[in-house]
Amino acid sequence: MAKDFFRQVEGLVIPVPALDRPTLGQIRSRWGHVKQVWNTSPVEEVTLVLGTFLGPEEKWISGGEYARRRNSFFGDFLGVQHALWIEEHQDEFPDLKGLLGEVYIDFPGTVLADADGVRAFPRFSGRGGRWALRWVWAVCDFGSDGRVARKQFGPLRSWVSS
């Protein structure tokens, strides 16, 4: 039996317009070290929800376990185009601003690789009272202050065996 490891947290929902996935050239123009990009994030209009992969008793999971749990949701996670849009429009979402300094937010719908093959995905962290996009290794651990940006569709399942 497979578990759905995603649990929605906070109550934050953010409507995000339809956004094209950036091309490799567009990504390289901003982050020149990028050699390859995988972007499985949605392109249609979505509603962002924040969630966690931690179970009720877990405080953190290893990078390998985080990757395993993420991989079960191929195509559901928001990516770099969503992160950039939200970064630009963050002042329109006071509930999001209220999370500054409390959590970080991953956008693993986009993964890039540099010339050495090191993979990373976008993450929001607080800098100077604002959300700022940076890239983190795809093998990073996931802690209790972590959140994952996912598209909302129907009622979200929460730790249900199927």
trRosetta pair geometry for C-beta under 8 A, 3 or more apart (Angstrom, degrees):
i j d omega theta_ij theta_ji phi_ij phi_ji
1 161 4.6 28 154 -173 134 107
1 162 6.4 161 -163 68 88 36
2 72 7.2 169 180 -141 124 137
2 161 7.6 148 75 -151 35 62
2 162 6.0 -25 64 58 82 92
3 159 6.6 -8 -167 -145 108 56
3 160 7.6 154 -147 73 63 33
3 161 6.0 -39 -94 -97 72 65
3 162 8.0 150 -101 15 26 78
4 72 7.5 -161 -122 127 52 134
4 157 4.5 39 89 101 160 128
4 158 7.4 -83 96 -87 112 7
4 159 6.8 -132 74 -78 77 17
4 160 5.7 9 33 48 116 78
4 162 7.0 56 -27 -9 101 116
5 53 4.9 32 137 -152 113 81
5 55 7.6 -71 -145 -62 85 80
5 69 4.2 -75 77 -146 154 114
5 72 6.8 101 21 52 104 140
5 159 7.3 42 -119 -92 36 67
6 51 4.9 47 -175 133 89 151
6 52 7.6 148 -150 73 52 33
6 53 6.4 -34 -92 -93 55 66
6 69 7.7 147 -57 167 70 105
6 73 6.4 62 -40 -68 137 145
6 148 7.2 -94 -128 69 103 133
6 150 6.6 46 -160 -39 146 168
6 156 7.0 -93 112 -173 107 113
6 157 7.4 81 68 73 89 80
6 158 7.8 -90 99 -106 57 53
7 51 5.6 164 81 -162 39 101
7 52 5.5 -22 62 59 93 82
7 53 7.8 156 18 -96 81 18
7 54 7.6 -72 34 66 121 57
7 156 7.9 118 -146 136 32 123
7 158 4.8 65 -119 -138 82 92
7 159 6.3 2 -74 -28 109 94
8 49 5.3 -33 -129 158 113 129
8 50 7.1 100 -154 80 67 46
8 51 4.7 -63 -97 -91 40 101
8 156 4.7 94 -26 80 123 159
8 158 7.0 -82 21 -83 77 108
9 50 5.9 -63 67 109 80 91
9 51 5.7 127 8 -126 80 42
9 52 5.4 35 -14 -8 133 104
9 147 6.7 -122 63 -116 118 102
10 50 5.2 23 38 66 123 123
10 95 7.7 133 170 162 121 113
10 99 6.9 -22 -107 -86 150 130
10 147 7.4 3 -4 -118 125 142
11 95 7.9 -83 76 -171 78 148
12 48 7.8 -27 127 108 95 92
12 49 7.1 145 88 -141 69 52
12 50 5.4 28 64 10 115 115
12 93 7.8 71 -158 176 110 120
12 95 5.1 179 -108 126 97 124
12 96 6.3 108 -153 -76 139 70
12 99 7.3 -42 -50 -36 155 137
13 47 5.3 1 -173 175 104 111
13 48 6.8 155 -158 76 48 56
13 49 5.7 -16 -103 -88 77 77
13 152 6.5 -11 -130 -24 110 153
14 47 6.9 153 72 -162 38 61
14 48 4.3 -11 58 52 95 111
14 86 6.7 61 133 -115 157 114
14 93 5.6 -9 -109 -111 116 149
14 96 6.6 28 -69 -57 135 129
15 45 7.3 2 -173 -180 89 102
15 46 7.9 171 -152 95 49 39
15 47 5.5 -33 -97 -104 58 76
15 48 7.8 -149 -68 13 10 79
16 19 7.0 -51 155 -11 103 119
16 45 6.9 174 90 -156 56 58
16 46 5.2 -8 60 65 103 81
16 47 7.2 161 16 -103 79 23
16 48 5.5 67 -20 -29 122 104
16 78 7.2 71 43 -123 169 136
16 82 5.5 19 -173 -136 159 97
16 85 6.2 108 -151 97 102 140
16 86 6.9 -46 -103 -63 117 95
17 45 5.5 -42 -149 -109 37 90
17 85 7.3 -144 43 -163 88 153
18 43 6.1 40 -165 150 86 63
18 44 5.2 -39 -108 -151 99 32
18 45 4.7 -56 -48 -51 76 67
19 43 6.5 -124 75 -147 48 59
19 81 4.3 174 134 143 128 125
19 82 6.3 171 47 -72 147 61
19 85 5.9 -118 -82 -41 151 143
20 43 6.1 26 -113 -145 36 113
20 81 6.7 -162 82 -126 43 160
21 39 4.4 145 -155 116 129 145
21 41 6.7 146 -97 60 103 94
21 43 6.1 -74 -27 -87 85 107
21 79 6.9 16 -120 80 91 149
21 81 6.1 -130 -115 -18 38 138
21 110 7.7 162 -146 -92 99 108
22 26 4.0 -121 -172 89 104 130
22 27 5.2 126 114 -53 124 84
22 37 8.0 -67 88 160 88 167
22 39 7.5 152 48 -66 66 165
22 80 6.4 -61 21 91 122 120
22 81 5.8 167 -22 -72 89 100
23 26 4.7 100 51 5 76 100
23 27 7.1 -142 94 -1 42 86
24 27 5.8 -58 -149 40 32 110
24 28 6.1 32 154 -20 67 108
24 34 7.2 -159 -159 122 78 118
24 36 7.5 -36 -122 -132 124 30
24 37 5.3 -173 -99 19 79 119
25 28 5.7 -55 -142 38 29 110
25 29 6.4 36 156 -27 63 102
26 29 5.8 -48 -151 25 31 114
26 30 7.2 12 155 -3 60 105
27 30 6.3 -71 -160 44 34 99
27 31 5.9 -34 168 46 75 100
27 34 5.3 -53 127 75 110 165
27 37 5.6 110 34 -68 165 149
27 80 7.2 64 -108 96 109 164
27 112 6.7 -171 165 -99 144 134
28 31 6.8 -80 -120 74 27 59
28 32 5.8 57 -174 -120 70 43
28 34 5.3 -130 -88 63 69 104
29 32 7.7 27 -127 -78 11 72
31 34 5.0 69 104 -24 101 113
31 112 7.2 67 100 131 141 173
31 135 7.3 81 -133 -31 154 142
33 114 4.8 -13 149 -126 103 108
33 115 7.0 -96 -172 -8 78 92
34 37 6.3 24 175 -59 128 97
34 112 4.7 -55 -130 -173 110 133
34 113 7.4 95 -153 67 66 39
34 114 6.5 -76 -104 -95 34 59
35 112 8.0 124 42 176 53 88
35 113 5.7 -57 63 99 93 82
35 114 5.9 87 3 -168 102 25
35 115 5.2 121 -44 -78 140 53
36 112 6.8 153 85 -161 53 59
36 113 4.4 0 57 49 101 107
37 110 6.7 -19 -167 -165 101 93
37 111 7.3 155 -156 84 53 48
37 112 5.0 -21 -101 -104 75 80
37 113 7.7 -154 -70 19 36 71
38 110 7.2 160 86 -154 54 45
38 111 4.7 -3 58 58 101 95
38 112 7.7 -169 24 -79 64 35
39 79 5.2 78 -148 -158 94 166
39 80 7.2 -76 -112 22 118 100
39 81 8.0 64 -160 -7 139 106
39 109 6.5 44 -159 139 66 80
39 110 4.6 -2 -108 -107 86 82
39 111 7.8 -171 -74 26 48 56
40 74 5.9 -61 156 -172 155 75
40 75 5.0 -91 159 -83 105 57
40 77 7.5 57 85 52 95 89
40 79 7.5 148 56 -63 47 130
40 109 5.7 -126 72 -161 67 74
41 75 7.6 155 -110 -148 18 41
41 77 6.1 -75 -101 96 85 63
41 78 5.4 61 -145 -153 125 30
41 79 3.1 -131 -18 -11 149 111
41 80 7.8 -171 8 19 151 56
41 81 7.0 -176 88 38 141 99
41 82 6.5 -133 174 -7 147 118
41 107 7.6 4 -90 173 142 92
41 109 2.8 79 -75 148 97 140
41 110 6.0 -36 -15 -43 123 79
42 46 5.3 105 84 -56 141 136
42 75 7.0 79 -64 176 76 74
42 76 7.7 16 -34 -133 108 26
42 78 7.3 -47 34 -99 90 62
42 109 7.4 -70 6 -145 59 153
42 151 5.3 32 6 -49 145 152
46 78 7.0 -167 86 -88 149 104
46 82 7.6 -34 57 -107 127 133
46 151 4.0 -77 -159 -125 132 109
46 152 7.2 138 178 32 84 67
47 151 6.7 96 58 -160 53 66
47 152 4.3 -39 85 38 104 116
48 78 6.0 -9 -110 -40 103 152
48 82 6.9 143 -82 180 124 131
48 86 7.3 11 -15 -81 168 137
48 149 5.4 -25 -154 -160 111 98
48 150 7.4 124 -152 65 59 34
48 151 6.9 -54 -96 -101 45 46
48 152 7.3 60 129 -15 3 95
49 149 7.8 144 71 -151 36 50
49 150 5.7 -34 66 70 85 85
49 151 7.6 61 19 170 87 13
49 152 4.5 90 -19 -68 119 102
49 156 6.9 -127 101 -55 162 147
50 103 7.8 81 -179 122 146 159
50 105 6.6 -75 -120 -120 115 110
50 147 4.3 -6 -170 -177 112 128
50 148 7.0 138 -156 62 59 40
50 149 6.4 -31 -98 -93 68 56
50 150 7.7 136 -110 23 20 81
51 147 6.7 121 56 -159 23 75
51 148 5.4 -38 69 59 77 92
51 150 5.7 -14 20 16 118 127
51 156 7.4 -157 -84 -176 139 153
52 142 7.9 151 -159 157 80 120
52 144 7.8 16 -142 -141 146 46
52 146 6.5 114 -124 90 89 80
52 147 6.3 -63 -73 -111 76 53
52 148 6.8 141 -98 9 28 95
53 61 6.5 -74 105 26 110 145
53 66 6.3 131 70 -129 153 67
53 69 4.3 109 -157 124 135 151
53 70 7.2 -65 -74 -57 150 68
53 142 6.0 29 52 117 115 158
53 146 8.0 -27 28 101 89 122
53 148 6.7 55 -30 -13 94 139
54 58 4.1 -146 -162 84 90 112
54 59 7.3 77 -150 -78 141 3
54 60 7.3 -44 -100 -94 124 19
54 61 6.5 -166 -95 -19 77 106
54 142 7.1 -157 -54 120 94 107
54 144 6.3 -21 -2 -100 174 64
54 146 7.8 120 -23 60 115 102
55 58 4.5 88 48 -4 78 111
55 159 6.6 93 -124 -104 85 132
56 159 7.7 -39 -21 -44 97 164
58 61 6.2 9 176 -54 139 91
58 144 7.8 179 114 -80 68 89
59 143 7.0 -13 151 -153 67 75
59 144 5.2 -49 -158 -41 57 119
60 141 5.7 26 175 162 117 119
60 142 6.4 165 -157 87 69 49
60 143 4.4 -22 -102 -107 103 65
60 144 6.5 -80 -63 -25 69 74
61 65 4.2 -107 171 91 113 126
61 66 5.3 147 96 -58 109 78
61 69 7.3 49 107 -1 163 138
61 141 6.7 177 88 -162 44 78
61 142 5.2 -2 54 57 90 98
62 65 4.8 92 55 11 80 101
62 66 6.8 -137 97 -7 41 89
62 141 5.7 -59 -137 -111 32 90
63 66 5.4 -52 -144 36 32 116
63 67 6.3 35 156 -20 65 103
63 137 7.5 -19 -133 112 144 104
63 138 7.7 104 -172 124 112 47
63 139 3.9 65 155 170 146 59
63 140 5.3 147 -103 76 111 11
63 141 5.2 -74 -50 -67 73 47
63 142 7.6 127 -97 -18 46 77
64 67 5.8 -52 -150 34 30 111
64 68 6.5 32 151 -20 63 104
64 139 7.1 11 -60 -149 59 88
65 68 5.5 -50 -148 34 36 114
65 69 6.4 31 155 -15 67 105
65 142 7.9 -115 88 30 90 110
66 69 6.0 -60 -150 40 29 107
66 70 6.2 30 153 -19 65 108
66 140 7.2 -40 65 87 159 59
66 141 6.6 154 -22 -153 136 32
66 142 4.1 135 -102 -14 128 121
67 70 5.6 -54 -144 38 31 112
67 71 6.2 35 158 -27 65 107
67 138 6.8 69 -96 154 112 90
67 139 6.9 -22 -45 -110 130 56
68 71 5.9 -54 -149 29 27 113
68 72 7.4 30 153 -25 57 99
69 72 6.2 -51 -163 19 36 112
69 73 8.0 12 150 -2 60 106
70 73 6.3 -80 -169 41 42 100
70 77 7.2 0 -158 -44 96 149
70 108 5.4 -46 -154 110 139 159
70 148 7.5 -164 -105 -130 95 149
71 74 6.6 11 -169 -57 51 90
73 76 4.2 -72 172 40 100 127
73 77 6.3 93 113 -37 116 94
73 150 7.0 -47 165 -123 148 124
75 109 7.7 61 -138 -131 21 100
76 109 7.8 -138 82 -89 34 106
76 150 5.3 8 142 -154 98 99
76 151 5.8 -131 -167 38 63 91
76 153 7.9 -110 -132 14 100 119
77 106 8.0 -32 -162 119 130 91
77 107 6.8 147 159 -169 101 45
77 108 4.9 -20 146 69 161 76
77 109 3.9 -167 99 -58 83 84
77 148 6.6 -64 -123 172 111 105
77 149 6.6 92 -163 86 76 68
77 150 5.5 -53 -103 -102 57 69
77 151 7.7 -153 -97 -4 11 79
78 82 3.8 -69 -178 63 115 160
78 83 7.0 140 129 -43 107 73
78 107 5.1 -62 99 -141 83 93
78 109 5.2 -128 121 3 12 136
78 149 4.2 -55 42 122 119 113
78 150 6.8 -150 -9 -94 85 16
78 151 6.5 126 -59 -50 86 77
79 82 5.8 105 55 16 47 100
79 83 7.1 -89 130 -4 33 98
79 107 5.6 121 -135 156 19 104
79 108 7.8 -58 -100 103 66 19
79 109 3.3 -98 -58 90 85 103
79 110 3.5 99 -160 -29 106 96
79 122 7.1 104 -176 24 49 124
80 83 5.4 -54 -143 38 36 113
80 84 6.2 36 158 -20 68 105
80 107 6.4 136 -70 115 39 134
80 109 7.8 -136 -6 79 57 88
80 110 4.1 -44 -15 40 94 165
80 122 4.9 141 -97 -32 74 141
80 133 7.6 88 -143 -164 77 145
81 84 5.9 -52 -146 36 30 110
81 85 6.4 31 154 -19 62 107
81 110 7.7 128 -2 -49 72 139
82 85 5.7 -55 -148 37 32 111
82 86 6.2 26 156 -15 67 108
82 107 6.2 -174 72 -143 105 130
82 109 7.3 56 18 46 126 137
82 149 6.6 -177 114 135 135 143
83 86 5.9 -58 -144 41 28 107
83 87 6.1 35 154 -25 64 107
83 107 4.4 -107 -54 -20 119 166
83 122 4.6 -133 3 136 169 148
83 124 6.4 -163 -145 -56 105 97
83 133 5.1 105 147 -105 121 124
83 149 7.4 166 -76 34 83 161
84 87 5.6 -50 -144 33 30 116
84 88 6.5 28 156 -17 62 106
84 133 6.6 -28 -81 -33 61 160
85 88 5.9 -60 -154 37 29 110
85 89 6.2 -5 159 9 67 115
86 89 6.0 -72 -136 56 30 91
86 90 6.0 64 158 -74 67 79
86 93 7.6 -28 -154 20 90 146
86 96 7.4 -137 -175 -164 113 164
86 124 7.7 -59 99 -76 125 143
86 131 7.2 -35 125 94 98 150
87 90 6.0 -14 -147 -32 25 114
87 124 7.3 -167 -81 -108 94 108
87 131 5.8 -130 -114 99 72 102
87 132 7.1 71 -135 -121 120 30
87 133 5.5 -64 -68 -28 148 107
89 92 4.9 -29 171 21 89 122
89 93 7.2 67 125 -9 87 103
90 93 6.1 -76 -158 45 45 99
90 96 6.0 -120 -151 103 82 130
90 97 6.3 115 160 -71 97 89
90 130 6.6 123 80 -158 151 85
90 131 5.2 179 -107 30 155 115
91 97 7.2 46 -114 -62 41 135
93 96 3.9 37 116 13 117 118
93 97 6.7 151 96 -15 67 84
94 97 5.3 -54 -147 39 40 114
94 98 6.3 50 152 -29 67 102
95 98 5.4 -47 -152 27 33 120
95 99 7.4 36 150 -22 59 98
96 99 6.0 -55 -164 25 38 111
96 131 7.2 -40 150 -35 109 142
97 100 5.8 -17 -171 -17 50 115
97 131 7.8 -115 -101 -25 59 101
98 102 7.9 2 135 7 61 137
99 102 5.0 -100 -165 53 58 116
99 103 5.2 -34 175 34 110 106
99 105 7.9 67 118 -47 140 116
99 147 7.8 -18 178 -2 147 154
100 126 4.2 109 -163 -106 85 131
100 129 6.6 58 157 -153 160 41
100 130 7.5 -54 -114 -107 140 7
100 131 6.7 -123 -96 -63 97 74
101 126 5.0 -52 -55 39 59 166
102 145 6.9 -159 151 -146 50 100
103 145 5.1 -167 -117 180 56 72
103 146 6.8 131 -163 -115 91 9
103 147 4.9 42 164 -12 138 114
104 123 5.6 14 167 177 115 111
104 124 6.3 172 -165 83 64 61
104 125 4.9 -16 -118 -92 104 80
104 145 6.3 65 9 126 80 94
104 146 5.8 -26 65 -112 90 61
104 147 6.9 -177 87 28 41 79
105 123 6.7 156 80 -161 46 62
105 124 4.1 5 54 46 99 112
105 131 7.6 -10 32 -144 123 127
105 146 7.9 139 -95 -166 28 56
105 147 4.7 -28 -105 77 72 103
105 148 7.4 151 -160 -99 64 15
105 149 5.6 59 173 -42 109 101
106 121 6.4 53 -168 104 96 121
106 122 7.4 136 -160 91 51 57
106 123 5.2 -26 -100 -104 62 84
106 124 8.0 -133 -59 21 23 73
106 136 7.5 -78 -111 48 98 128
106 142 7.9 -58 -18 -115 148 106
106 146 6.5 14 -14 -169 111 103
106 147 7.0 -178 18 89 74 48
106 148 5.0 -26 65 -109 102 67
106 149 6.8 -154 86 10 48 81
107 110 6.5 8 124 30 98 94
107 121 6.4 -159 81 159 61 102
107 122 4.2 -16 58 78 114 105
107 123 7.0 -166 16 -81 79 34
107 124 7.4 76 -22 -20 106 89
107 149 5.1 -7 -96 45 73 126
108 111 6.8 20 -166 -65 71 93
108 121 4.5 25 -114 168 62 168
108 122 8.0 -156 -72 47 35 66
108 138 7.6 106 -134 -128 106 89
108 148 6.7 -31 11 -144 109 106
109 121 7.9 120 37 -153 35 123
109 149 7.9 -74 -7 89 109 97
110 121 6.0 140 84 -140 62 83
110 122 6.0 35 66 -2 113 106
111 119 5.3 6 178 -171 110 110
111 120 7.0 157 -154 77 66 30
111 121 5.0 -44 -97 -78 67 94
111 138 5.8 36 -137 -88 116 136
112 119 6.9 161 82 -147 37 60
112 120 5.8 -22 60 61 85 82
112 121 7.5 147 13 -89 72 44
112 135 7.0 -50 46 -138 118 140
113 117 5.5 -15 -171 -145 121 37
113 118 6.5 149 -150 70 68 36
113 119 5.0 -33 -89 -89 82 70
113 120 7.8 148 -90 15 36 70
114 117 7.2 -57 68 11 62 16
114 118 5.1 -2 36 52 105 92
114 120 7.8 36 -24 4 97 112
118 137 6.7 -64 -179 -119 102 94
119 137 7.1 84 83 -159 59 60
119 138 4.0 -22 109 8 105 135
119 139 7.6 98 66 -23 97 84
120 135 4.0 62 141 167 136 107
120 136 5.9 162 -153 78 95 25
120 137 5.5 -57 -98 -96 82 31
120 138 5.8 -140 -96 -34 23 79
121 135 6.9 165 81 -148 15 75
121 136 6.7 -28 60 59 65 76
121 138 5.7 85 -12 -93 96 84
122 133 5.4 -25 -159 -158 109 105
122 134 7.5 138 -151 75 60 28
122 135 6.1 -48 -94 -97 47 64
123 133 7.4 137 71 -151 37 55
123 134 5.8 -31 66 69 87 77
123 135 7.1 123 16 -128 86 16
123 136 4.6 24 -6 -3 137 119
124 131 4.6 -10 -165 -168 118 109
124 132 6.9 136 -149 62 64 33
124 133 6.2 -38 -91 -90 64 56
125 131 7.5 141 71 -149 19 62
125 132 6.3 -34 67 61 68 85
125 134 6.3 -22 21 23 110 118
126 129 7.2 17 -173 -99 102 12
126 130 7.1 148 -150 74 65 27
126 131 6.4 -49 -96 -95 56 49
126 132 7.3 94 -153 14 14 88
127 130 6.3 -34 71 66 67 77
127 131 7.9 65 26 -166 76 13
127 132 4.1 -12 27 3 121 140
128 132 7.7 67 34 -40 93 128
136 140 5.1 -24 153 -18 116 152
137 140 5.0 127 72 -44 84 89
142 146 4.7 -107 -164 57 79 166
143 146 5.2 121 57 -16 57 104
152 156 6.9 -73 -136 -55 79 110
157 160 4.8 -92 -172 23 111 121
